[in-house]
Amino acid sequence: MNKVELSDLKNQLARMKEDLDRFVARKPTGLVVEPLRERIRQTEALVAEGTRRLAEDRKSLRDSNTDSQADPSAGMLAASGRVRPRRMS
């Protein structure tokens, strides 16, 4: 899961919670309330898992960057693929 997907999932979760509040305000025992609560729980679990994975990915990237900084030539090779060359005017 990437940052955009996680952000979309968080937005969806917020909308579902707002919907739940509206449904409960109108009819607390309605047929929609329990399935929506279950879906919210599932989405919260997905958000937690996605957040955990992103944190692990950041940590492993940080660790690999720390390892590559020990060898300056490795850092140059790793960055050269991501950084566009400057334009000569």
N, C-alpha and C positions, 0 to 999 in steps of 0.2 A: 504494500500500500504506500503510495507516495503522499506528499504533503497536500496536493490538490484534492486527492480522493479523501484524505482524512478531513480536510476542511469542509468538503461537501457533506461528508457524513455527519460532522458536528452541526452543520446548518440544518440538515434533515432532522437530526435529533432535537434541536431547538424548536423547529416547527411542530414536531410531533408532541412535544411537551406543551406547547401553546394550545394545540388542538385538544389535548387531553384536558387541560384546564377549562377550555370552553365547553367540552362535552360534560364534564363533571358539574360545572355551574348550571347547565341546563337540566341534566338528568343523571344524577350520580350512579344510578343502577342500570344505565342504558346498556344495550347489547354491544356497543362499540368500545366501552371503557376498558374491560379486561383484556381483549385482544390488543388494544393499543398500548396498554401498560406492558404487556409481554413483549411487544415489538420494541418498545422503548428500552426494556431491559436488555434485549438482544443487541440493539444498536449501541447501547452504552458499553457492552462487552466488546463489540467490534472497535469502538473508539479507543477503549483502554488497550486493546491488543495492538492496534495501529500505532498508538502513541508509544507503547513499549518498544515496538519494532523500530520506529524512527529513532528513538533514543539509542537503541543498540547500534543501529547503522551509523549514527553520528559518532558514537564512541569508537566503533571499529575504524571509521574513517580517520578520526583524530589519532588513534593509535597507529594506523598505517602511515599517516603523515609524520608522526613523531619518529617512526622507524626509518622513513625515507630521508628525514633531515639529518640522520647520522651519516649518510652518504650523500654529499651535495649533488653529485651527478645524477643520482636517482630522482631527486626532487626536480631537477631541471627536465628530465625526461618525462616525468609525470605531468608537470605543468605545461609542457610544450604542446600537448595534445588538446588542452582546454583553453589556452589563451590565444586569441587571434593576433597575428603580427600587426605591428603599427603600419599605417599607410604612409608612404613617402610622398610628400607633396612638393 
